[in-house]
Amino acid sequence: MQKPIEVTQLDIAFGGKAMKILPTFSQIPAEFKRDSNKWNSFISNWFFSGLSKDKWPKPKDGINGKWAMLNIQACLADFEPKHEHKIAGAAYLASKWFE
């Protein structure tokens, strides 16, 4: 399983790490491309409305929760990937990293 990589606030502010974090669009299972599960809802809500720290999901064993959240934030803030890739990929990663 791909684990979160180190991400700084500068990476989030200026972008550039999303394509290092996200799987390719073809690697993302179809269920995440159809906006049809709880992880897609979680990511879409975060993208459009923001997310307070008390709403962070619990990380799975062996996953650094802070790094996982920063990885997803870096993907959502980056301008490089298309919106569909960004949301589907972030939802897929969230399903792998959180309970």
Summary of the structure (lengths in Angstrom):
residues: 99
radius of gyration: 12.1
end to end distance: 14.6
largest distance: 32.8
contacts: 276
relative contact order: 0.28
helix: 61%
strand: 2%
